Amino acid sequence: MRALPLMLTVFLAGCSVLPPAPPAPAVYDFGPPAGALKAGIKLQGVDSPEWLESTAMLYRMGEPNRLLSFRDSRWSAEPAALLAERVQQRLSPQEPLRALSLSLEVFEQRFSSQSQSEVCVRVRARLGDRQQSFEVRQAGGADAASGAKALARASDALIEQLLDWAAQ
């Protein structure tokens, strides 16, 4: 029985030398919506390629053909879901409704150096027999947090262009 307290002491002492658990990743979304409501359009859906069907925050650095993801940062939902929610926040369901479908093609941060980046959001929109591509690029900063803010601003700018086109 005397060995039990000694073994317990050794076990507890061993636990204190383990490295601390890594911090939880930072989670980003687009923040509060901006802009006036647009009427007469119903969002049918937003699809995306397989590599965007994740909450990973993607970026490119150095090799233009290689996608990387930030280790300690992620989106609160897949980019297509974030974009769909943002578009929905801007729509006012009034008759007659025309169905709008979107395909998210690019949603990433591209680094030209370790301290400078640009974000890019590109979608292909379909409204009835009309089809149009939209792309917005903006300065993105040096980290995931600044990239998240820039991607939210770029998405808002893209949605504004998209809804103006749809209203024509």
Secondary structure, DSSP 8 states (H G I E B T S, - for coil): -THHHHHHHHHHHHHTTS-------EEE---S--S--EESEEEEEEE--GGGSSSEEEEEESSTT--EEEEEEEESS-HHHHHHHHHHHHEE--SS-EEEEEEEEEEEEEEEETTEEEEEEEEEEEETTEEEEEEEEEE--SSHHHHHHHHHHHHHHHHHHHHHHHH-
